[in-house]
Amino acid sequence: MNGEASSNRMERMNGELRQTEKLCVLRPDTAILAAMKTYHNYVRPHEAFNGRTRSEATGIKVECENRGLTLIQNAKKANGN
């Protein structure tokens, strides 16, 4: 891109936010943004990392059949629920 700044990452994140807003009402007391960050880093495969997640690319593995469900269950246990 000849040294020009790219807004691709921000546009992708904005698109994900718009999709999420359609599915739920965003309120200050919801954990939706934290959940999106967790999904983006631990569940969603990334083309730049050859189909691995961002966490896998840095050496953090969540080994299970359903990463999203496992992360939710572990968070629930950590919060004493």
PDB file of N, CA, C and O in Angstrom:
ATOM      1  N   MET A   1       0.817  -1.207   0.000  1.00  0.00           N
ATOM      2  CA  MET A   1       0.000   0.000   0.000  1.00  0.00           C
ATOM      3  C   MET A   1       0.856   1.265   0.000  1.00  0.00           C
ATOM      4  O   MET A   1       0.357   2.352   0.291  1.00  0.00           O
ATOM      5  N   ASN A   2       2.117   1.129  -0.319  1.00  0.00           N
ATOM      6  CA  ASN A   2       3.010   2.286  -0.440  1.00  0.00           C
ATOM      7  C   ASN A   2       3.093   3.116   0.825  1.00  0.00           C
ATOM      8  O   ASN A   2       3.185   4.341   0.738  1.00  0.00           O
ATOM      9  N   GLY A   3       3.066   2.502   1.993  1.00  0.00           N
ATOM     10  CA  GLY A   3       3.205   3.221   3.246  1.00  0.00           C
ATOM     11  C   GLY A   3       1.955   3.951   3.707  1.00  0.00           C
ATOM     12  O   GLY A   3       1.990   4.638   4.728  1.00  0.00           O
ATOM     13  N   GLU A   4       0.855   3.821   2.984  1.00  0.00           N
ATOM     14  CA  GLU A   4      -0.374   4.493   3.380  1.00  0.00           C
ATOM     15  C   GLU A   4      -1.046   3.717   4.513  1.00  0.00           C
ATOM     16  O   GLU A   4      -0.945   2.492   4.586  1.00  0.00           O
ATOM     17  N   ALA A   5      -1.723   4.436   5.381  1.00  0.00           N
ATOM     18  CA  ALA A   5      -2.437   3.802   6.486  1.00  0.00           C
ATOM     19  C   ALA A   5      -3.663   3.071   5.948  1.00  0.00           C
ATOM     20  O   ALA A   5      -4.307   3.529   5.004  1.00  0.00           O
ATOM     21  N   SER A   6      -3.973   1.940   6.554  1.00  0.00           N
ATOM     22  CA  SER A   6      -5.134   1.157   6.148  1.00  0.00           C
ATOM     23  C   SER A   6      -6.130   1.105   7.294  1.00  0.00           C
ATOM     24  O   SER A   6      -5.749   0.985   8.458  1.00  0.00           O
ATOM     25  N   SER A   7      -7.386   1.194   6.959  1.00  0.00           N
ATOM     26  CA  SER A   7      -8.432   1.138   7.981  1.00  0.00           C
ATOM     27  C   SER A   7      -9.135  -0.213   7.984  1.00  0.00           C
ATOM     28  O   SER A   7     -10.212  -0.347   8.565  1.00  0.00           O
ATOM     29  N   ASN A   8      -8.540  -1.216   7.344  1.00  0.00           N
ATOM     30  CA  ASN A   8      -9.184  -2.527   7.231  1.00  0.00           C
ATOM     31  C   ASN A   8      -9.524  -3.137   8.581  1.00  0.00           C
ATOM     32  O   ASN A   8     -10.627  -3.652   8.764  1.00  0.00           O
ATOM     33  N   ARG A   9      -8.600  -3.088   9.525  1.00  0.00           N
ATOM     34  CA  ARG A   9      -8.853  -3.691  10.845  1.00  0.00           C
ATOM     35  C   ARG A   9     -10.008  -2.994  11.551  1.00  0.00           C
ATOM     36  O   ARG A   9     -10.870  -3.646  12.141  1.00  0.00           O
ATOM     37  N   MET A  10     -10.020  -1.677  11.488  1.00  0.00           N
ATOM     38  CA  MET A  10     -11.080  -0.929  12.153  1.00  0.00           C
ATOM     39  C   MET A  10     -12.418  -1.176  11.471  1.00  0.00           C
ATOM     40  O   MET A  10     -13.440  -1.310  12.143  1.00  0.00           O
ATOM     41  N   GLU A  11     -12.422  -1.237  10.163  1.00  0.00           N
ATOM     42  CA  GLU A  11     -13.661  -1.499   9.432  1.00  0.00           C
ATOM     43  C   GLU A  11     -14.199  -2.885   9.757  1.00  0.00           C
ATOM     44  O   GLU A  11     -15.410  -3.064   9.888  1.00  0.00           O
ATOM     45  N   ARG A  12     -13.304  -3.873   9.889  1.00  0.00           N
ATOM     46  CA  ARG A  12     -13.740  -5.222  10.247  1.00  0.00           C
ATOM     47  C   ARG A  12     -14.375  -5.224  11.636  1.00  0.00           C
ATOM     48  O   ARG A  12     -15.428  -5.828  11.843  1.00  0.00           O
ATOM     49  N   MET A  13     -13.730  -4.547  12.583  1.00  0.00           N
ATOM     50  CA  MET A  13     -14.265  -4.479  13.941  1.00  0.00           C
ATOM     51  C   MET A  13     -15.602  -3.752  13.954  1.00  0.00           C
ATOM     52  O   MET A  13     -16.524  -4.175  14.651  1.00  0.00           O
ATOM     53  N   ASN A  14     -15.724  -2.662  13.193  1.00  0.00           N
ATOM     54  CA  ASN A  14     -16.992  -1.944  13.120  1.00  0.00           C
ATOM     55  C   ASN A  14     -18.089  -2.827  12.539  1.00  0.00           C
ATOM     56  O   ASN A  14     -19.234  -2.781  12.990  1.00  0.00           O
ATOM     57  N   GLY A  15     -17.742  -3.624  11.548  1.00  0.00           N
ATOM     58  CA  GLY A  15     -18.717  -4.549  10.969  1.00  0.00           C
ATOM     59  C   GLY A  15     -19.181  -5.578  11.984  1.00  0.00           C
ATOM     60  O   GLY A  15     -20.368  -5.899  12.052  1.00  0.00           O
ATOM     61  N   GLU A  16     -18.251  -6.095  12.770  1.00  0.00           N
ATOM     62  CA  GLU A  16     -18.613  -7.061  13.810  1.00  0.00           C
ATOM     63  C   GLU A  16     -19.515  -6.419  14.851  1.00  0.00           C
ATOM     64  O   GLU A  16     -20.471  -7.040  15.317  1.00  0.00           O
ATOM     65  N   LEU A  17     -19.214  -5.170  15.221  1.00  0.00           N
ATOM     66  CA  LEU A  17     -20.057  -4.465  16.185  1.00  0.00           C
ATOM     67  C   LEU A  17     -21.463  -4.249  15.649  1.00  0.00           C
ATOM     68  O   LEU A  17     -22.444  -4.428  16.372  1.00  0.00           O
ATOM     69  N   ARG A  18     -21.561  -3.865  14.383  1.00  0.00           N
ATOM     70  CA  ARG A  18     -22.888  -3.643  13.785  1.00  0.00           C
ATOM     71  C   ARG A  18     -23.691  -4.935  13.784  1.00  0.00           C
ATOM     72  O   ARG A  18     -24.886  -4.917  14.076  1.00  0.00           O
ATOM     73  N   GLN A  19     -23.056  -6.053  13.461  1.00  0.00           N
ATOM     74  CA  GLN A  19     -23.751  -7.338  13.479  1.00  0.00           C
ATOM     75  C   GLN A  19     -24.234  -7.679  14.883  1.00  0.00           C
ATOM     76  O   GLN A  19     -25.350  -8.169  15.057  1.00  0.00           O
ATOM     77  N   THR A  20     -23.403  -7.422  15.875  1.00  0.00           N
ATOM     78  CA  THR A  20     -23.756  -7.724  17.260  1.00  0.00           C
ATOM     79  C   THR A  20     -24.911  -6.849  17.733  1.00  0.00           C
ATOM     80  O   THR A  20     -25.808  -7.328  18.426  1.00  0.00           O
ATOM     81  N   GLU A  21     -24.896  -5.575  17.365  1.00  0.00           N
ATOM     82  CA  GLU A  21     -25.971  -4.665  17.766  1.00  0.00           C
ATOM     83  C   GLU A  21     -27.317  -5.127  17.239  1.00  0.00           C
ATOM     84  O   GLU A  21     -28.343  -4.898  17.880  1.00  0.00           O
ATOM     85  N   LYS A  22     -27.328  -5.771  16.088  1.00  0.00           N
ATOM     86  CA  LYS A  22     -28.579  -6.274  15.531  1.00  0.00           C
ATOM     87  C   LYS A  22     -29.154  -7.401  16.383  1.00  0.00           C
ATOM     88  O   LYS A  22     -30.368  -7.597  16.421  1.00  0.00           O
ATOM     89  N   LEU A  23     -28.288  -8.136  17.061  1.00  0.00           N
ATOM     90  CA  LEU A  23     -28.717  -9.302  17.822  1.00  0.00           C
ATOM     91  C   LEU A  23     -29.039  -9.014  19.282  1.00  0.00           C
ATOM     92  O   LEU A  23     -29.765  -9.783  19.912  1.00  0.00           O
ATOM     93  N   CYS A  24     -28.522  -7.940  19.821  1.00  0.00           N
ATOM     94  CA  CYS A  24     -28.765  -7.660  21.234  1.00  0.00           C
ATOM     95  C   CYS A  24     -28.735  -6.159  21.492  1.00  0.00           C
ATOM     96  O   CYS A  24     -28.199  -5.393  20.691  1.00  0.00           O
ATOM     97  N   VAL A  25     -29.295  -5.761  22.578  1.00  0.00           N
ATOM     98  CA  VAL A  25     -29.294  -4.356  22.963  1.00  0.00           C
ATOM     99  C   VAL A  25     -28.052  -4.091  23.801  1.00  0.00           C
ATOM    100  O   VAL A  25     -27.822  -4.745  24.818  1.00  0.00           O
ATOM    101  N   LEU A  26     -27.258  -3.124  23.361  1.00  0.00           N
ATOM    102  CA  LEU A  26     -26.046  -2.799  24.111  1.00  0.00           C
ATOM    103  C   LEU A  26     -26.398  -1.886  25.280  1.00  0.00           C
ATOM    104  O   LEU A  26     -26.973  -0.812  25.100  1.00  0.00           O
ATOM    105  N   ARG A  27     -26.049  -2.322  26.449  1.00  0.00           N
ATOM    106  CA  ARG A  27     -26.252  -1.528  27.670  1.00  0.00           C
ATOM    107  C   ARG A  27     -24.919  -1.437  28.387  1.00  0.00           C
ATOM    108  O   ARG A  27     -24.066  -2.308  28.215  1.00  0.00           O
ATOM    109  N   PRO A  28     -24.725  -0.400  29.186  1.00  0.00           N
ATOM    110  CA  PRO A  28     -23.442  -0.247  29.884  1.00  0.00           C
ATOM    111  C   PRO A  28     -23.096  -1.419  30.805  1.00  0.00           C
ATOM    112  O   PRO A  28     -21.918  -1.669  31.064  1.00  0.00           O
ATOM    113  N   ASP A  29     -24.096  -2.134  31.299  1.00  0.00           N
ATOM    114  CA  ASP A  29     -23.808  -3.220  32.240  1.00  0.00           C
ATOM    115  C   ASP A  29     -23.664  -4.586  31.572  1.00  0.00           C
ATOM    116  O   ASP A  29     -23.585  -5.601  32.265  1.00  0.00           O
ATOM    117  N   THR A  30     -23.629  -4.630  30.243  1.00  0.00           N
ATOM    118  CA  THR A  30     -23.461  -5.914  29.570  1.00  0.00           C
ATOM    119  C   THR A  30     -21.985  -6.183  29.313  1.00  0.00           C
ATOM    120  O   THR A  30     -21.162  -5.268  29.297  1.00  0.00           O
ATOM    121  N   ALA A  31     -21.678  -7.423  29.120  1.00  0.00           N
ATOM    122  CA  ALA A  31     -20.290  -7.823  28.889  1.00  0.00           C
ATOM    123  C   ALA A  31     -20.039  -8.110  27.414  1.00  0.00           C
ATOM    124  O   ALA A  31     -19.114  -8.848  27.076  1.00  0.00           O
ATOM    125  N   ILE A  32     -20.851  -7.535  26.538  1.00  0.00           N
ATOM    126  CA  ILE A  32     -20.768  -7.877  25.128  1.00  0.00           C
ATOM    127  C   ILE A  32     -19.412  -7.531  24.514  1.00  0.00           C
ATOM    128  O   ILE A  32     -18.889  -8.308  23.715  1.00  0.00           O
ATOM    129  N   LEU A  33     -18.836  -6.392  24.865  1.00  0.00           N
ATOM    130  CA  LEU A  33     -17.547  -6.032  24.278  1.00  0.00           C
ATOM    131  C   LEU A  33     -16.437  -6.965  24.762  1.00  0.00           C
ATOM    132  O   LEU A  33     -15.554  -7.324  23.983  1.00  0.00           O
ATOM    133  N   ALA A  34     -16.471  -7.357  26.023  1.00  0.00           N
ATOM    134  CA  ALA A  34     -15.489  -8.324  26.529  1.00  0.00           C
ATOM    135  C   ALA A  34     -15.663  -9.670  25.833  1.00  0.00           C
ATOM    136  O   ALA A  34     -14.684 -10.345  25.515  1.00  0.00           O
ATOM    137  N   ALA A  35     -16.908 -10.050  25.599  1.00  0.00           N
ATOM    138  CA  ALA A  35     -17.182 -11.309  24.902  1.00  0.00           C
ATOM    139  C   ALA A  35     -16.684 -11.247  23.460  1.00  0.00           C
ATOM    140  O   ALA A  35     -16.137 -12.224  22.950  1.00  0.00           O
ATOM    141  N   MET A  36     -16.868 -10.113  22.808  1.00  0.00           N
ATOM    142  CA  MET A  36     -16.388  -9.962  21.435  1.00  0.00           C
ATOM    143  C   MET A  36     -14.865 -10.038  21.375  1.00  0.00           C
ATOM    144  O   MET A  36     -14.301 -10.640  20.461  1.00  0.00           O
ATOM    145  N   LYS A  37     -14.213  -9.431  22.345  1.00  0.00           N
ATOM    146  CA  LYS A  37     -12.752  -9.465  22.397  1.00  0.00           C
ATOM    147  C   LYS A  37     -12.265 -10.902  22.593  1.00  0.00           C
ATOM    148  O   LYS A  37     -11.308 -11.335  21.952  1.00  0.00           O
ATOM    149  N   THR A  38     -12.931 -11.630  23.480  1.00  0.00           N
ATOM    150  CA  THR A  38     -12.569 -13.026  23.718  1.00  0.00           C
ATOM    151  C   THR A  38     -12.784 -13.848  22.458  1.00  0.00           C
ATOM    152  O   THR A  38     -11.923 -14.646  22.087  1.00  0.00           O
ATOM    153  N   TYR A  39     -13.924 -13.665  21.793  1.00  0.00           N
ATOM    154  CA  TYR A  39     -14.208 -14.374  20.548  1.00  0.00           C
ATOM    155  C   TYR A  39     -13.143 -14.054  19.500  1.00  0.00           C
ATOM    156  O   TYR A  39     -12.615 -14.955  18.848  1.00  0.00           O
ATOM    157  N   HIS A  40     -12.833 -12.778  19.345  1.00  0.00           N
ATOM    158  CA  HIS A  40     -11.885 -12.329  18.329  1.00  0.00           C
ATOM    159  C   HIS A  40     -10.491 -12.919  18.568  1.00  0.00           C
ATOM    160  O   HIS A  40      -9.800 -13.274  17.612  1.00  0.00           O
ATOM    161  N   ASN A  41     -10.077 -13.026  19.823  1.00  0.00           N
ATOM    162  CA  ASN A  41      -8.727 -13.490  20.139  1.00  0.00           C
ATOM    163  C   ASN A  41      -8.595 -14.995  20.327  1.00  0.00           C
ATOM    164  O   ASN A  41      -7.532 -15.551  20.051  1.00  0.00           O
ATOM    165  N   TYR A  42      -9.644 -15.668  20.787  1.00  0.00           N
ATOM    166  CA  TYR A  42      -9.522 -17.076  21.162  1.00  0.00           C
ATOM    167  C   TYR A  42     -10.329 -18.047  20.302  1.00  0.00           C
ATOM    168  O   TYR A  42     -10.029 -19.241  20.288  1.00  0.00           O
ATOM    169  N   VAL A  43     -11.345 -17.564  19.586  1.00  0.00           N
ATOM    170  CA  VAL A  43     -12.234 -18.467  18.853  1.00  0.00           C
ATOM    171  C   VAL A  43     -12.131 -18.282  17.338  1.00  0.00           C
ATOM    172  O   VAL A  43     -12.080 -19.261  16.594  1.00  0.00           O
ATOM    173  N   ARG A  44     -12.100 -17.062  16.894  1.00  0.00           N
ATOM    174  CA  ARG A  44     -12.164 -16.753  15.465  1.00  0.00           C
ATOM    175  C   ARG A  44     -10.817 -17.008  14.774  1.00  0.00           C
ATOM    176  O   ARG A  44      -9.816 -16.382  15.124  1.00  0.00           O
ATOM    177  N   PRO A  45     -10.787 -17.932  13.782  1.00  0.00           N
ATOM    178  CA  PRO A  45      -9.557 -18.167  13.040  1.00  0.00           C
ATOM    179  C   PRO A  45      -9.215 -16.948  12.185  1.00  0.00           C
ATOM    180  O   PRO A  45     -10.103 -16.217  11.746  1.00  0.00           O
ATOM    181  N   HIS A  46      -7.929 -16.738  11.956  1.00  0.00           N
ATOM    182  CA  HIS A  46      -7.487 -15.554  11.223  1.00  0.00           C
ATOM    183  C   HIS A  46      -6.640 -15.988  10.029  1.00  0.00           C
ATOM    184  O   HIS A  46      -5.736 -16.814  10.156  1.00  0.00           O
ATOM    185  N   GLU A  47      -6.947 -15.423   8.883  1.00  0.00           N
ATOM    186  CA  GLU A  47      -6.245 -15.773   7.649  1.00  0.00           C
ATOM    187  C   GLU A  47      -4.741 -15.492   7.736  1.00  0.00           C
ATOM    188  O   GLU A  47      -3.930 -16.268   7.230  1.00  0.00           O
ATOM    189  N   ALA A  48      -4.380 -14.391   8.373  1.00  0.00           N
ATOM    190  CA  ALA A  48      -2.966 -14.020   8.482  1.00  0.00           C
ATOM    191  C   ALA A  48      -2.167 -15.022   9.330  1.00  0.00           C
ATOM    192  O   ALA A  48      -0.942 -15.079   9.225  1.00  0.00           O
ATOM    193  N   PHE A  49      -2.842 -15.797  10.152  1.00  0.00           N
ATOM    194  CA  PHE A  49      -2.178 -16.785  11.000  1.00  0.00           C
ATOM    195  C   PHE A  49      -2.454 -18.203  10.502  1.00  0.00           C
ATOM    196  O   PHE A  49      -2.461 -19.153  11.285  1.00  0.00           O
ATOM    197  N   ASN A  50      -2.681 -18.338   9.198  1.00  0.00           N
ATOM    198  CA  ASN A  50      -2.928 -19.643   8.570  1.00  0.00           C
ATOM    199  C   ASN A  50      -4.073 -20.411   9.217  1.00  0.00           C
ATOM    200  O   ASN A  50      -3.967 -21.613   9.456  1.00  0.00           O
ATOM    201  N   GLY A  51      -5.165 -19.713   9.499  1.00  0.00           N
ATOM    202  CA  GLY A  51      -6.345 -20.353  10.060  1.00  0.00           C
ATOM    203  C   GLY A  51      -6.298 -20.564  11.561  1.00  0.00           C
ATOM    204  O   GLY A  51      -7.230 -21.123  12.138  1.00  0.00           O
ATOM    205  N   ARG A  52      -5.222 -20.121  12.201  1.00  0.00           N
ATOM    206  CA  ARG A  52      -5.149 -20.223  13.662  1.00  0.00           C
ATOM    207  C   ARG A  52      -5.768 -18.973  14.276  1.00  0.00           C
ATOM    208  O   ARG A  52      -5.927 -17.952  13.607  1.00  0.00           O
ATOM    209  N   THR A  53      -6.112 -19.066  15.544  1.00  0.00           N
ATOM    210  CA  THR A  53      -6.620 -17.893  16.247  1.00  0.00           C
ATOM    211  C   THR A  53      -5.443 -17.018  16.666  1.00  0.00           C
ATOM    212  O   THR A  53      -4.291 -17.448  16.614  1.00  0.00           O
ATOM    213  N   ARG A  54      -5.739 -15.799  17.079  1.00  0.00           N
ATOM    214  CA  ARG A  54      -4.670 -14.904  17.547  1.00  0.00           C
ATOM    215  C   ARG A  54      -3.970 -15.508  18.765  1.00  0.00           C
ATOM    216  O   ARG A  54      -2.750 -15.406  18.899  1.00  0.00           O
ATOM    217  N   SER A  55      -4.745 -16.134  19.649  1.00  0.00           N
ATOM    218  CA  SER A  55      -4.129 -16.728  20.841  1.00  0.00           C
ATOM    219  C   SER A  55      -3.221 -17.892  20.464  1.00  0.00           C
ATOM    220  O   SER A  55      -2.142 -18.040  21.038  1.00  0.00           O
ATOM    221  N   GLU A  56      -3.637 -18.716  19.514  1.00  0.00           N
ATOM    222  CA  GLU A  56      -2.792 -19.827  19.079  1.00  0.00           C
ATOM    223  C   GLU A  56      -1.499 -19.314  18.451  1.00  0.00           C
ATOM    224  O   GLU A  56      -0.442 -19.923  18.617  1.00  0.00           O
ATOM    225  N   ALA A  57      -1.580 -18.206  17.737  1.00  0.00           N
ATOM    226  CA  ALA A  57      -0.396 -17.625  17.100  1.00  0.00           C
ATOM    227  C   ALA A  57       0.622 -17.149  18.128  1.00  0.00           C
ATOM    228  O   ALA A  57       1.813 -17.056  17.829  1.00  0.00           O
ATOM    229  N   THR A  58       0.152 -16.845  19.349  1.00  0.00           N
ATOM    230  CA  THR A  58       1.063 -16.406  20.410  1.00  0.00           C
ATOM    231  C   THR A  58       1.400 -17.525  21.386  1.00  0.00           C
ATOM    232  O   THR A  58       2.074 -17.291  22.389  1.00  0.00           O
ATOM    233  N   GLY A  59       0.934 -18.748  21.099  1.00  0.00           N
ATOM    234  CA  GLY A  59       1.283 -19.887  21.936  1.00  0.00           C
ATOM    235  C   GLY A  59       0.256 -20.255  22.989  1.00  0.00           C
ATOM    236  O   GLY A  59       0.491 -21.167  23.782  1.00  0.00           O
ATOM    237  N   ILE A  60      -0.882 -19.565  23.017  1.00  0.00           N
ATOM    238  CA  ILE A  60      -1.939 -19.875  23.981  1.00  0.00           C
ATOM    239  C   ILE A  60      -2.944 -20.784  23.292  1.00  0.00           C
ATOM    240  O   ILE A  60      -3.549 -20.395  22.293  1.00  0.00           O
ATOM    241  N   LYS A  61      -3.129 -21.990  23.816  1.00  0.00           N
ATOM    242  CA  LYS A  61      -4.050 -22.934  23.198  1.00  0.00           C
ATOM    243  C   LYS A  61      -5.220 -23.231  24.123  1.00  0.00           C
ATOM    244  O   LYS A  61      -5.053 -23.394  25.332  1.00  0.00           O
ATOM    245  N   VAL A  62      -6.392 -23.298  23.540  1.00  0.00           N
ATOM    246  CA  VAL A  62      -7.590 -23.754  24.235  1.00  0.00           C
ATOM    247  C   VAL A  62      -7.954 -25.058  23.545  1.00  0.00           C
ATOM    248  O   VAL A  62      -8.567 -25.063  22.478  1.00  0.00           O
ATOM    249  N   GLU A  63      -7.567 -26.167  24.171  1.00  0.00           N
ATOM    250  CA  GLU A  63      -7.759 -27.465  23.541  1.00  0.00           C
ATOM    251  C   GLU A  63      -9.057 -28.095  24.014  1.00  0.00           C
ATOM    252  O   GLU A  63      -9.172 -28.559  25.149  1.00  0.00           O
ATOM    253  N   CYS A  64     -10.021 -28.099  23.123  1.00  0.00           N
ATOM    254  CA  CYS A  64     -11.325 -28.689  23.389  1.00  0.00           C
ATOM    255  C   CYS A  64     -12.091 -28.734  22.089  1.00  0.00           C
ATOM    256  O   CYS A  64     -11.628 -28.223  21.069  1.00  0.00           O
ATOM    257  N   GLU A  65     -13.249 -29.335  22.119  1.00  0.00           N
ATOM    258  CA  GLU A  65     -14.060 -29.438  20.905  1.00  0.00           C
ATOM    259  C   GLU A  65     -14.738 -28.116  20.564  1.00  0.00           C
ATOM    260  O   GLU A  65     -14.842 -27.757  19.391  1.00  0.00           O
ATOM    261  N   ASN A  66     -15.200 -27.390  21.584  1.00  0.00           N
ATOM    262  CA  ASN A  66     -15.928 -26.139  21.366  1.00  0.00           C
ATOM    263  C   ASN A  66     -15.266 -25.042  22.209  1.00  0.00           C
ATOM    264  O   ASN A  66     -15.573 -24.893  23.392  1.00  0.00           O
ATOM    265  N   ARG A  67     -14.360 -24.279  21.594  1.00  0.00           N
ATOM    266  CA  ARG A  67     -13.602 -23.260  22.329  1.00  0.00           C
ATOM    267  C   ARG A  67     -14.489 -22.220  22.979  1.00  0.00           C
ATOM    268  O   ARG A  67     -14.279 -21.859  24.137  1.00  0.00           O
ATOM    269  N   GLY A  68     -15.486 -21.731  22.241  1.00  0.00           N
ATOM    270  CA  GLY A  68     -16.370 -20.694  22.774  1.00  0.00           C
ATOM    271  C   GLY A  68     -17.084 -21.162  24.031  1.00  0.00           C
ATOM    272  O   GLY A  68     -17.110 -20.448  25.034  1.00  0.00           O
ATOM    273  N   LEU A  69     -17.660 -22.350  23.985  1.00  0.00           N
ATOM    274  CA  LEU A  69     -18.371 -22.897  25.137  1.00  0.00           C
ATOM    275  C   LEU A  69     -17.423 -23.125  26.311  1.00  0.00           C
ATOM    276  O   LEU A  69     -17.771 -22.820  27.452  1.00  0.00           O
ATOM    277  N   THR A  70     -16.244 -23.649  26.048  1.00  0.00           N
ATOM    278  CA  THR A  70     -15.268 -23.893  27.112  1.00  0.00           C
ATOM    279  C   THR A  70     -14.849 -22.593  27.786  1.00  0.00           C
ATOM    280  O   THR A  70     -14.739 -22.541  29.011  1.00  0.00           O
ATOM    281  N   LEU A  71     -14.615 -21.544  27.004  1.00  0.00           N
ATOM    282  CA  LEU A  71     -14.242 -20.253  27.586  1.00  0.00           C
ATOM    283  C   LEU A  71     -15.364 -19.694  28.459  1.00  0.00           C
ATOM    284  O   LEU A  71     -15.098 -19.140  29.525  1.00  0.00           O
ATOM    285  N   ILE A  72     -16.604 -19.833  28.023  1.00  0.00           N
ATOM    286  CA  ILE A  72     -17.750 -19.365  28.821  1.00  0.00           C
ATOM    287  C   ILE A  72     -17.847 -20.160  30.117  1.00  0.00           C
ATOM    288  O   ILE A  72     -18.050 -19.583  31.185  1.00  0.00           O
ATOM    289  N   GLN A  73     -17.705 -21.469  30.030  1.00  0.00           N
ATOM    290  CA  GLN A  73     -17.787 -22.314  31.227  1.00  0.00           C
ATOM    291  C   GLN A  73     -16.669 -21.982  32.210  1.00  0.00           C
ATOM    292  O   GLN A  73     -16.903 -21.929  33.418  1.00  0.00           O
ATOM    293  N   ASN A  74     -15.466 -21.761  31.711  1.00  0.00           N
ATOM    294  CA  ASN A  74     -14.348 -21.420  32.596  1.00  0.00           C
ATOM    295  C   ASN A  74     -14.549 -20.041  33.248  1.00  0.00           C
ATOM    296  O   ASN A  74     -14.214 -19.850  34.417  1.00  0.00           O
ATOM    297  N   ALA A  75     -15.085 -19.106  32.502  1.00  0.00           N
ATOM    298  CA  ALA A  75     -15.355 -17.785  33.068  1.00  0.00           C
ATOM    299  C   ALA A  75     -16.426 -17.875  34.161  1.00  0.00           C
ATOM    300  O   ALA A  75     -16.344 -17.198  35.186  1.00  0.00           O
ATOM    301  N   LYS A  76     -17.415 -18.709  33.925  1.00  0.00           N
ATOM    302  CA  LYS A  76     -18.478 -18.891  34.911  1.00  0.00           C
ATOM    303  C   LYS A  76     -17.909 -19.491  36.202  1.00  0.00           C
ATOM    304  O   LYS A  76     -18.255 -19.051  37.298  1.00  0.00           O
ATOM    305  N   LYS A  77     -17.039 -20.490  36.069  1.00  0.00           N
ATOM    306  CA  LYS A  77     -16.400 -21.102  37.244  1.00  0.00           C
ATOM    307  C   LYS A  77     -15.531 -20.081  37.988  1.00  0.00           C
ATOM    308  O   LYS A  77     -15.522 -20.043  39.218  1.00  0.00           O
ATOM    309  N   ALA A  78     -14.807 -19.261  37.231  1.00  0.00           N
ATOM    310  CA  ALA A  78     -13.921 -18.274  37.838  1.00  0.00           C
ATOM    311  C   ALA A  78     -14.698 -17.222  38.619  1.00  0.00           C
ATOM    312  O   ALA A  78     -14.188 -16.653  39.584  1.00  0.00           O
ATOM    313  N   ASN A  79     -15.921 -16.969  38.204  1.00  0.00           N
ATOM    314  CA  ASN A  79     -16.774 -15.983  38.893  1.00  0.00           C
ATOM    315  C   ASN A  79     -17.604 -16.601  40.001  1.00  0.00           C
ATOM    316  O   ASN A  79     -18.408 -15.913  40.630  1.00  0.00           O
ATOM    317  N   GLY A  80     -17.421 -17.890  40.248  1.00  0.00           N
ATOM    318  CA  GLY A  80     -18.123 -18.542  41.344  1.00  0.00           C
ATOM    319  C   GLY A  80     -19.579 -18.853  41.051  1.00  0.00           C
ATOM    320  O   GLY A  80     -20.371 -19.001  41.981  1.00  0.00           O
ATOM    321  N   ASN A  81     -19.943 -18.954  39.810  1.00  0.00           N
ATOM    322  CA  ASN A  81     -21.341 -19.282  39.424  1.00  0.00           C
ATOM    323  C   ASN A  81     -21.478 -20.715  39.037  1.00  0.00           C
ATOM    324  O   ASN A  81     -22.572 -21.159  38.689  1.00  0.00           O
TER     325      ASN A  81
END
